[in-house]
Amino acid sequence: MSLDSAVMRFAGVVVLTSALLAHFVHPAWIYLTMFAGANMLQASFTGFCPAAMVFKAMGAKPGCTFE
């Protein structure tokens, strides 16, 4: 699995999980969804993504976006 797909999958899991938690557990979980969205937005401009650094350290092969 490439670094790009690992980051996108992780972001998708975080967003879906936090949306479900906000609906079924407590509305404050929506802040995690907002944080994930803000992180994806800033990564699109800067190319810096903490999750990409973690996945790279775990041995994910480089992709086109995150190297």
C-alpha angles and dihedrals in degrees: 000000000000124000091247095055092045091054093046092048092048092049091049092051092049093049096046094044094049092047090053091047090050090052100042106025114025134336092232089076086078087080089069088054089050092049092051091049093048090049092051090049095051091045089055089058102036104027089227115127123165091203090055090054090052094047091046090053088051090057106261111159116247120267134197098271105034117038 
